[in-house]
Amino acid sequence: MNKQNLILIAILFLVIGIGCATTKSDWEKAQRLNTIEAYQEFLRKYPNSEFTSDAKKKMEILEWEKAKQDDTIKAYQEFLRKYPNSEFTSDAKKKIEILEWEKAKQDDTIEAYQEFLKKYPNSEFTSDAKKKMEILEWKKAKQNNTVKAYKKYLSKYPNGSFAKKAKKYLEVLRILKTLKSSFQLEKLLERYPEAGDLIVPELEHRIMNEIKNKGVKNRFVIKEITIDKTNTPYSITVKNEKKVIDLVAEFPGDGQGVIIYRGYLSLISGTIHRFVGKIPLLIEGYTFIGEGDKLHRLTFGVIENVGYVYLRGKGRVILKNGKEIKLGY
């Protein structure tokens, strides 16, 4: 071997040594920085180095930590797109499932739970999702409050948590059609208190119609009120609990069209108010004190050309002069 070849070989070893030293130095730098960007830059410069496998693994761990920190469906999906066969794949899919479940609960609609069950038919949350769907279906049936609605619920959940109640409601609805007077409805309420959600609203409106057709008779009535004849009537329960007055939709159909003007509930013709606790300032100078249970709320109705009329339930009214009127006792 001549002198020239020896020089070339020496230069080659020197270049290789320098290259290895540079690769190792850059790898140590990437490790010190320990960021996704640092490992990406290392892999761009040295795609086939002895440290390539370690760099990719370090990146994967950092990407997983970033996904966990973000803790969003999108972040975990992005991780799975990059690392479909990662040791964290199972955990990422589980995280997505949990977040999808939380989203379904937050939306709290039949459609949201259906979508979750479609994606995760064998999830640990499957039972809860089905239960929540049934509750929503029952609420929907109660809100519609028709024979058709309860039959639809029973067709889906013949042995459901509310099946017994749905059958009872169907029985009561059939009876309701045969009854003529509010007195008969009061008796029906005594017989089927568990169906009060059905009976009470019908009873209230039946009493209102009887007063319109037959007159107020000896009922307590406040005549000096201004009746709103333009807006849509509504039914609502007015509660005073812990000195906070709240409007509560207690029965099917409640709360639709409630109007408050300058702190007062509008006295719209056809409107029904139920009272719980001490309610001042509904009508200037009068205080209403509701003392009945849910099925026997102190209840008043706004009837055109008549006034603010006591309909039913237990409670007291304190007049402008301080006199107290007991009702329903």
VONU-185287 format. One record per atom (N, C-alpha, C): z negated, x negated, y negated; residue in one letter. Coordinates in steps of 0.05 Angstrom, whole numbers, padded with zeros to 5 digits, always signed. Atoms other than C-alpha are relative to their C-alpha. Example, Ala and Ser with C-alpha at 12.3 -4.5 7.8 and 13.67 -1.06 7.14 Angstrom:
BEGIN
+00000-00018+00024A-00156-00246+00090A+00000-00018-00024A+00001+00016+00024S-00143-00273+00021S-00014+00015-00022S
This chain:
BEGIN
+00000-00018+00024M+00000+00000+00000M+00000-00018-00025M-00002+00017+00024N+00022-00030-00066N-00019+00008-00021N+00019-00004+00022K-00018-00034-00129K+00005+00026-00015K-00007-00024+00015Q+00020+00023-00162Q-00010+00026+00013Q+00010-00024-00015N+00003+00073-00107N-00030+00002-00001N+00029-00001+00001L-00069+00053-00108L-00010+00012-00027L+00007-00010+00027I-00071+00068-00183I+00003+00031+00000I-00005-00028-00001L-00040+00137-00171L-00021+00016+00015L+00021-00013-00016I-00090+00155-00117I-00026+00001-00015I+00024+00001+00015A-00147+00133-00161A+00000+00021-00022A-00003-00020+00021I-00121+00176-00218I-00003+00029+00011I+00002-00026-00012L-00114+00236-00171L-00028+00008+00007L+00029-00005-00007F-00186+00230-00146F-00016+00005-00026F+00014-00004+00025L-00208+00224-00218L+00004+00027-00012L-00007-00027+00011V-00171+00287-00239V-00015+00022+00016V+00014-00019-00018I-00199+00325-00178I-00030+00001-00007I+00029+00001+00006G-00269+00301-00194G-00006+00013-00027G+00004-00013+00026I-00262+00321-00267I+00002+00030+00002I-00005-00029-00003G-00234+00389-00246G-00024+00013+00013G+00023-00011-00014C-00292+00401-00198C-00024+00001-00018C+00023+00001+00018A-00342+00380-00249A+00002+00022-00022A-00005-00021+00020T-00310+00427-00301T-00005+00027+00012T+00005-00026-00013T-00310+00486-00252T-00029+00005+00004T+00028-00004-00004K-00382+00474-00234K-00015+00004-00026K+00013-00003+00026S-00401+00466-00307S+00004+00028-00011S-00006-00027+00009D-00366+00532-00325D-00015+00021+00016D+00015-00019-00017W-00399+00567-00266W-00030+00001-00008W+00028+00001+00008E-00468+00543-00288E-00003+00014-00027E+00001-00014+00027K-00452+00568-00359K+00001+00030+00004K-00002-00029-00006A-00431+00636-00332A-00026+00011+00011A+00026-00009-00011Q-00496+00640-00293Q-00022+00001-00021Q+00020+00000+00022R-00537+00622-00354R+00003+00025-00018R-00006-00023+00017L-00503+00676-00395L-00006+00026+00016L+00005-00022-00019N-00506+00724-00335N+00008+00027-00012N-00011-00025+00010T-00462+00777-00367T+00026+00007+00015T-00026-00008-00013I-00403+00817-00340I+00023-00016-00013I-00022+00013+00015E-00359+00785-00394E+00001-00030+00008E+00000+00029-00008A-00381+00714-00374A+00012-00004+00027A-00011+00002-00027Y-00364+00725-00301Y+00030+00007+00000Y-00028-00007+00003Q-00298+00758-00320Q+00016-00024-00010Q-00013+00023+00012E-00280+00698-00362E+00002-00023+00021E+00000+00020-00021F-00299+00651-00305F+00022+00006+00021F-00020-00007-00020L-00256+00689-00255L+00029-00001-00010L-00027+00003+00012R-00197+00690-00303R+00009-00029+00001R-00007+00028-00001K-00200+00614-00307K+00001-00012+00028K+00002+00011-00027Y-00218+00601-00234Y+00002+00023+00021Y-00002-00023-00019P-00191+00659-00191P-00005-00007+00029P+00002+00008-00028N-00195+00618-00127N-00020-00023+00004N+00019+00022-00002S-00255+00572-00137S-00020+00005+00023S+00020-00003-00020E-00312+00561-00089E-00022+00020-00008E+00020-00018+00011F-00354+00605-00135F+00011+00028-00004F-00013-00026+00005T-00305+00664-00137T-00016+00023+00012T+00014-00021-00014S-00342+00705-00086S-00027+00007-00013S+00026-00004+00013D-00409+00694-00119D+00003+00014-00028D-00005-00011+00027A-00380+00711-00188A+00005+00030+00003A-00006-00028-00004K-00352+00777-00162K-00025+00016+00008K+00025-00014-00009K-00419+00795-00129K-00018+00003-00024K+00018-00002+00023K-00457+00779-00193K+00010+00022-00019K-00012-00021+00017M-00408+00823-00232M-00007+00028+00010M+00006-00026-00013E-00418+00880-00183E-00029+00009-00005E+00029-00006+00005I-00494+00876-00190I-00004+00009-00029I+00003-00006+00029L-00489+00876-00266L+00013+00027-00007L-00013-00026+00004E-00440+00934-00265E-00017+00023+00010E+00018-00020-00012W-00488+00973-00221W-00024+00005-00018W+00023-00003+00018E-00546+00959-00268E+00008+00014-00025E-00010-00013+00024K-00504+00981-00327K+00005+00030+00005K-00005-00028-00008A-00484+01046-00291A-00027+00015+00001A+00027-00012-00001K-00558+01060-00277K-00012+00004-00027K+00010-00002+00027Q-00576+01046-00349Q+00013+00023-00015Q-00015-00022+00013D-00522+01094-00374D-00009+00026+00012D+00009-00024-00015D-00542+01144-00320D+00016+00025-00006D-00018-00023+00004T-00482+01189-00329T+00019+00003+00023T-00020-00005-00022I-00433+01220-00280I+00024-00019-00004I-00023+00016+00006K-00377+01183-00315K-00005-00029+00007K+00007+00029-00006A-00413+01115-00309A+00000-00006+00030A+00001+00004-00029Y-00425+01123-00235Y+00028+00003+00013Y-00027-00003-00010Q-00354+01147-00223Q+00017-00025-00006Q-00014+00024+00007E-00327+01087-00260E-00008-00024+00018E+00009+00021-00018F-00370+01041-00217F+00013+00003+00027F-00013-00004-00027L-00343+01073-00153L+00029-00005+00000L-00029+00006+00002R-00272+01066-00178R+00004-00030+00003R-00003+00029-00001K-00283+00991-00187K-00010-00011+00027K+00012+00011-00025Y-00326+00981-00124Y-00003+00023+00021Y+00002-00022-00020P-00309+01035-00072P-00015-00007+00025P+00013+00008-00025N-00339+00994-00016N-00025-00017-00005N+00023+00015+00008S-00400+00967-00052S-00025+00007+00017S+00025-00007-00014E-00469+00963-00021E-00015+00022-00015E+00013-00020+00016F-00488+01010-00078F+00015+00027+00000F-00018-00024-00001T-00434+01062-00061T-00016+00025+00006T+00016-00023-00009S-00483+01109-00026S-00019+00009-00023S+00019-00006+00022D-00533+01104-00083D+00015+00013-00024D-00016-00010+00022A-00479+01117-00135A+00008+00029+00005A-00008-00027-00007K-00454+01179-00099K-00024+00019-00001K+00025-00017+00001K-00526+01205-00093K-00008+00005-00029K+00006-00003+00029K-00537+01193-00168K+00018+00021-00012K-00019-00019+00011I-00474+01233-00184I-00008+00028+00009I+00009-00026-00011E-00498+01290-00138E-00024+00011-00016E+00025-00008+00014I-00566+01292-00173I+00007+00009-00028I-00008-00007+00027L-00533+01293-00242L+00016+00025-00001L-00016-00025-00001E-00484+01347-00221E-00019+00024+00004E+00020-00021-00004W-00544+01388-00197W-00015+00007-00026W+00014-00004+00025E-00580+01378-00263E+00018+00015-00020E-00019-00013+00017K-00517+01399-00300K+00003+00030+00007K-00003-00028-00010A-00510+01462-00257A-00025+00016-00009A+00024-00014+00008K-00583+01480-00271K-00001+00005-00031K-00001-00003+00029Q-00573+01469-00345Q+00019+00022-00009Q-00020-00022+00006D-00511+01514-00347D-00012+00026+00010D+00013-00023-00012D-00548+01563-00302D+00018+00025+00001D-00019-00022-00004T-00488+01606-00286T+00008+00001+00029T-00010-00003-00027I-00461+01634-00221I+00022-00020+00005I-00024+00018-00003E-00397+01594-00232E-00009-00029+00003E+00009+00028-00001A-00435+01529-00243A-00012-00007+00028A+00012+00005-00027Y-00474+01536-00177Y+00022+00001+00021Y-00023-00001-00020Q-00410+01556-00140Q+00015-00026+00000Q-00014+00025+00002E-00376+01494-00166E-00016-00023+00014E+00017+00020-00012F-00435+01451-00144F+00001+00002+00031F-00001-00004-00029L-00435+01481-00074L+00027-00007+00012L-00026+00007-00010K-00361+01471-00068K+00002-00030+00004K-00001+00030-00001K-00370+01396-00082K-00020-00010+00021K+00022+00010-00017Y-00435+01389-00042Y-00011+00022+00018Y+00008-00022-00017P-00438+01441+00013P-00025-00006+00017P+00023+00008-00017N-00491+01402+00052N-00021-00017-00016N+00019+00015+00017S-00533+01376-00006S-00028+00008+00005S+00028-00007-00002E-00608+01374-00007E-00007+00022-00019E+00004-00021+00019F-00600+01422-00065F+00014+00026+00007F-00016-00023-00008T-00557+01472-00027T-00016+00025+00000T+00017-00024-00003S-00613+01520-00012S-00009+00010-00028S+00009-00008+00028D-00638+01519-00085D+00023+00012-00015D-00024-00011+00014A-00567+01530-00111A+00006+00028+00009A-00006-00027-00010K-00557+01590-00066K-00021+00020-00010K+00022-00017+00009K-00625+01618-00087K+00004+00007-00030K-00004-00005+00029K-00609+01610-00161K+00024+00018-00004K-00023-00019+00002M-00542+01644-00150M-00009+00028+00006M+00010-00027-00007E-00577+01703-00117E-00016+00012-00023E+00016-00010+00023I-00626+01709-00176I+00019+00009-00022I-00019-00007+00021L-00568+01709-00225L+00016+00025+00007L-00014-00024-00009E-00531+01761-00183E-00017+00025-00004E+00019-00022+00003W-00593+01804-00184W-00004+00008-00029W+00003-00005+00029K-00602+01797-00259K+00025+00015-00010K-00025-00012+00008K-00529+01816-00267K+00001+00029+00008K+00001-00027-00010A-00538+01878-00224A-00019+00017-00017A+00019-00015+00016K-00600+01898-00264K+00010+00006-00028K-00011-00004+00027Q-00564+01888-00330Q+00021+00022+00000Q-00020-00021-00003N-00507+01932-00307N-00013+00027+00006N+00017-00023-00006N-00557+01980-00277N+00015+00024+00009N-00016-00022-00012T-00508+02022-00237T-00001-00001+00030T-00002-00001-00030V-00500+02044-00165V+00019-00021+00010V-00020+00019-00008K-00438+02001-00160K-00011-00029-00001K+00011+00027+00004A-00476+01939-00186A-00020-00007+00022A+00020+00005-00021Y-00533+01946-00136Y+00013-00002+00028Y-00015+00002-00026K-00485+01959-00078K+00014-00027+00003K-00014+00026-00001K-00447+01897-00097K-00020-00022+00007K+00020+00020-00006Y-00511+01856-00096Y-00007+00001+00030Y+00007-00003-00028L-00529+01884-00027L+00022-00009+00019L-00022+00009-00017S-00460+01869+00000S+00000-00030+00003S+00001+00029+00000K-00470+01796-00018K-00026-00010+00013K+00026+00009-00009Y-00544+01792+00000Y-00015+00023+00015Y+00012-00023-00014P-00560+01846+00052P-00030-00005+00008P+00028+00007-00007N-00625+01809+00070N-00012-00018-00022N+00009+00017+00022G-00636+01777+00002G-00028+00006-00009G+00027-00003+00011S-00701+01769-00036S-00004+00026-00015S+00002-00025+00016F-00685+01831-00078F+00013+00024+00014F-00014-00022-00015A-00652+01873-00023A-00017+00025+00001A+00018-00024-00002K-00712+01919-00015K-00001+00014-00027K+00001-00012+00027K-00716+01930-00090K+00027+00013-00007K-00026-00011+00005A-00641+01941-00095A+00004+00027+00014A-00002-00026-00015K-00645+01996-00042K-00017+00021-00014K+00017-00018+00014K-00703+02027-00079K+00013+00010-00026K-00013-00007+00025Y-00664+02025-00144Y+00023+00020+00005Y-00022-00019-00007L-00605+02060-00110L-00011+00028+00005L+00013-00026-00005E-00651+02114-00086E-00009+00014-00026E+00009-00011+00026V-00681+02123-00156V+00024+00010-00017V-00024-00008+00016L-00612+02125-00189L+00011+00027+00010L-00010-00025-00011R-00591+02181-00142R-00018+00023-00009R+00019-00021+00008I-00654+02220-00159I+00003+00006-00030I-00003-00003+00029L-00645+02208-00234L+00021+00020-00008L-00022-00018+00006K-00580+02246-00233K-00007+00029+00003K+00007-00028-00006T-00615+02308-00208T-00021+00011-00019T+00023-00008+00017L-00672+02309-00259L+00010+00009-00028L-00009-00011+00025K-00665+02350-00322K-00018-00008-00024K+00018+00003+00023S-00727+02338-00365S-00015-00027+00000S+00016+00025+00002S-00768+02279-00391S-00026+00002+00016S+00024-00004-00015F-00829+02309-00357F+00005-00008+00029F-00007+00007-00027Q-00794+02302-00290Q+00003-00030+00003Q-00003+00029-00001L-00777+02230-00307L-00027-00015-00001L+00027+00011+00000E-00850+02215-00323E-00012+00001+00028E+00010-00003-00028K-00868+02241-00254K+00014-00020+00019K-00015+00019-00016L-00814+02199-00223L-00010-00029-00004L+00012+00027+00007L-00843+02137-00259L-00026-00004+00014L+00026+00001-00014E-00911+02153-00229E+00005-00005+00030E-00006+00002-00029R-00879+02157-00160R+00013-00027+00006R-00015+00025-00005Y-00835+02095-00167Y-00005-00020-00023Y+00005+00019+00022P-00869+02047-00216P+00015-00026+00003P-00015+00024-00004E-00833+01989-00184E+00029+00002-00010E-00027-00004+00011A-00768+02019-00210A-00001+00007-00030A+00004-00006+00028G-00794+02023-00281G+00023-00010-00018G-00022+00011+00015D-00737+01979-00306D+00023+00020-00002D-00021-00020+00000L-00690+02036-00288L-00009+00025-00015L+00009-00027+00009I-00732+02096-00307I-00007+00000-00030I+00010-00001+00028V-00764+02076-00374V+00023+00003-00020V-00022-00004+00020P-00698+02066-00413P+00012+00028+00000P-00012-00027-00003E-00670+02131-00386E-00020+00021-00011E+00021-00019+00009L-00736+02167-00401L-00001+00000-00031L+00001+00002+00029E-00737+02141-00473E+00023+00015-00013E-00024-00014+00011H-00666+02166-00487H-00001+00030+00006H+00002-00029-00007R-00680+02232-00452R-00019+00014-00020R+00018-00011+00019I-00739+02244-00498I+00013+00002-00028I-00015-00001+00025M-00696+02226-00559M+00019+00024-00001M-00019-00022-00001N-00644+02277-00538N-00014+00027-00001N+00015-00025+00000E-00696+02331-00526E-00010+00006-00028E+00009-00005+00027I-00724+02321-00596I+00023+00009-00018I-00024-00008+00016K-00654+02325-00626K+00008+00029+00005K-00009-00027-00008N-00639+02389-00588N-00021+00022-00004N+00021-00021+00001K-00707+02424-00588K-00020-00003-00023K+00018+00004+00022G-00743+02395-00648G-00023-00018+00007G+00021+00019-00003V-00802+02349-00659V-00026+00013+00011V+00023-00015-00009K-00854+02403-00643K-00026-00013-00012K+00026+00011+00010N-00925+02373-00647N-00002-00030+00002N+00001+00029-00002R-00905+02300-00641R-00006-00013-00026R+00005+00015+00025F-00929+02249-00691F+00026-00012-00010F-00024+00010+00012V-00874+02231-00739V-00005-00011-00028V+00001+00011+00027I-00867+02187-00801I+00027+00008-00013I-00025-00011+00012K-00816+02222-00846K+00010-00017-00023K-00009+00014+00025E-00815+02178-00908E+00012-00028+00007E-00013+00025-00006I-00767+02125-00881I+00030+00002-00008I-00028+00001+00006T-00697+02103-00899T+00015-00007+00025T-00014+00003-00026I-00651+02111-00839I+00027-00012-00005I-00026+00013+00000D-00592+02065-00829D+00019+00015+00019D-00018-00017-00016K-00534+02108-00806K+00026-00014+00007K-00025+00014-00003T-00480+02055-00804T+00001-00020+00024T-00001+00021-00021N-00501+02002-00753N-00006+00012+00028N+00004-00009-00028T-00507+02006-00677T-00029+00000+00008T+00028-00001-00008P-00574+02029-00650P-00007-00019+00023P+00009+00019-00020Y-00615+01984-00604Y-00027+00008+00010Y+00027-00003-00010S-00678+01983-00562S-00012-00028+00003S+00013+00026-00001I-00729+01926-00566I-00030+00004+00002I+00029+00000+00000T-00802+01910-00552T-00009-00021-00021T+00011+00017+00021V-00840+01881-00611V-00028-00008+00008V+00025+00010-00010K-00897+01836-00589K-00015-00017-00021K+00016+00017+00016N-00954+01805-00627N-00020-00014+00019N+00018+00016-00017E-00985+01751-00583E-00007-00026-00014E+00011+00023+00014K-01029+01697-00613K+00010-00002-00028K-00008-00002+00029K-01010+01721-00683K+00029-00008-00005K-00029+00005+00004V-00936+01709-00671V+00015+00024+00009V-00016-00024-00006I-00890+01769-00674I+00026-00008+00012I-00024+00007-00014D-00833+01765-00625D+00015+00025+00009D-00016-00021-00010L-00776+01809-00603L+00008-00006+00028L-00004+00005-00028V-00770+01816-00528V+00018+00022+00013V-00017-00018-00015A-00715+01847-00486A-00013+00005+00027A+00015-00005-00024E-00758+01879-00432E+00015+00016+00021E-00014-00018-00018F-00709+01928-00401F+00030-00004-00002F-00029+00002+00001P-00635+01930-00383P+00012+00013-00025P-00013-00011+00024G-00593+01939-00446G-00016-00006-00025G+00016+00006+00024D-00649+01916-00493D+00013-00023-00017D-00006+00023+00018G-00637+01871-00553G+00028-00002-00010G-00027+00001+00009Q-00564+01886-00565Q+00003+00013-00028Q-00004-00011+00026G-00550+01894-00639G-00025+00000-00018G+00025+00001+00016V-00621+01878-00666V+00006-00011-00028V-00005+00009+00027I-00619+01873-00741I-00027-00002-00015I+00024+00004+00016I-00675+01844-00784I+00009-00004-00029I-00008+00002+00028Y-00670+01853-00860Y-00025-00004-00016Y+00023+00007+00017R-00719+01819-00907R-00027+00002+00015R+00024+00001-00016G-00770+01811-00851G-00006+00026+00014G+00005-00026-00012Y-00765+01884-00829Y+00022+00005+00021Y-00019-00009-00019L-00732+01912-00767L+00015+00024-00012L-00016-00023+00011S-00675+01958-00790S-00005+00025+00016S+00005-00026-00013L-00689+02031-00776L+00027+00015+00003L-00026-00011-00005I-00621+02048-00748I-00003+00026+00016I+00001-00025-00014S-00610+02119-00725S+00006-00004+00030S-00004+00003-00029G-00619+02121-00649G-00015-00024+00012G+00015+00024-00009T-00661+02057-00646T-00027+00007+00012T+00026-00003-00013I-00722+02051-00601I-00017-00025-00002I+00018+00022+00002H-00782+02006-00614H-00024+00004+00018H+00025+00000-00016R-00838+01990-00565R-00019-00021-00012R+00019+00018+00013F-00902+01957-00589F-00021-00012+00019F+00021+00014-00015V-00949+01905-00558V-00017-00014-00020V+00017+00013+00020G-01009+01885-00599G+00003+00013-00027G+00000-00010+00028K-01018+01895-00674K+00025-00008-00015K-00025+00005+00013I-00953+01901-00711I-00001+00012-00029I-00001-00010+00027P-00958+01907-00787P+00027-00002-00013P-00024+00003+00017L-00903+01916-00838L+00026+00008+00012L-00026-00010-00010L-00851+01949-00794L+00009+00022-00020L-00004-00020+00021I-00856+02008-00842I-00022-00005-00020I+00019+00007+00020E-00890+01993-00908E-00024+00019+00000E+00025-00016+00001G-00963+02016-00907G-00010+00009+00027G+00009-00009-00027Y-00966+02030-00832Y-00004-00025+00018Y+00004+00020-00020T-00993+01987-00776T+00000+00013+00028T-00003-00011-00027F-00975+01999-00703F-00015-00019+00019F+00016+00016-00019I-01022+01976-00647I+00007+00010+00028I-00008-00008-00028G-00991+01979-00577G-00021-00009+00020G+00022+00006-00019E-01042+01983-00521E+00008+00008+00028E-00009-00008-00027G-01001+02007-00461G+00012-00023+00015G-00013+00021-00016D-00975+01965-00403D+00030+00003-00003D-00029+00001+00003K-00901+01951-00394K+00013+00028+00004K-00012-00026-00005L-00887+02021-00367L-00009+00021-00019L+00011-00020+00018H-00927+02055-00421H-00005-00012-00028H+00002+00011+00026R-00913+02018-00485R-00001+00022-00021R-00001-00018+00023L-00928+02053-00551L+00028-00001-00010L-00029+00000+00005T-00857+02075-00566T+00007+00020-00021T-00010-00017+00022F-00823+02103-00628F+00030-00001+00000F-00029-00001+00002G-00752+02125-00640G+00008+00009-00028G-00011-00008+00026V-00710+02132-00704V+00020+00023+00005V-00018-00024-00004I-00679+02202-00706I+00008+00011-00027I-00012-00010+00026E-00633+02223-00762E-00010+00028-00006E+00010-00026+00010N-00659+02282-00803N-00028+00007+00010N+00027-00005-00010V-00726+02276-00768V-00020-00021-00010V+00017+00021+00009G-00757+02208-00781G-00006-00020+00022G+00009+00020-00020Y-00794+02155-00741Y-00020+00014+00018Y+00015-00019-00018V-00820+02194-00681V-00013-00014+00023V+00014+00010-00024Y-00872+02178-00629Y+00013+00012+00025Y-00013-00009-00024L-00838+02182-00561L-00019+00001+00024L+00018+00001-00023R-00889+02160-00509R-00017-00025-00001R+00016+00025-00002G-00940+02107-00488G-00026+00002-00015G+00027+00000+00011K-01009+02087-00510K-00002-00020-00023K+00005+00017+00023G-01032+02059-00576G-00010+00015-00024G+00011-00012+00025R-01054+02073-00647R+00019-00007-00023R-00015+00004+00025V-01022+02079-00715V-00021+00002-00023V+00017-00001+00023I-01061+02062-00778I+00016+00008-00024I-00015-00012+00022L-01036+02104-00836L-00005-00015-00026L+00003+00013+00026K-01029+02083-00909K-00028+00004-00012K+00026-00005+00010N-01096+02115-00925N-00023-00012+00017N+00020+00013-00017G-01131+02076-00870G-00008+00017+00024G+00006-00018-00023K-01136+02135-00822K+00014-00010+00025K-00011+00009-00026E-01124+02118-00749E+00008+00023+00018E-00010-00021-00018I-01082+02161-00703I+00002-00011+00028I-00002+00009-00028K-01091+02153-00627K+00023+00016+00013K-00023-00013-00013L-01029+02168-00585L+00000-00008+00030L-00004+00005-00029G-01020+02175-00510G-00026-00002+00016G+00026+00001-00014Y-01094+02179-00492Y-00009+00028+00009Y
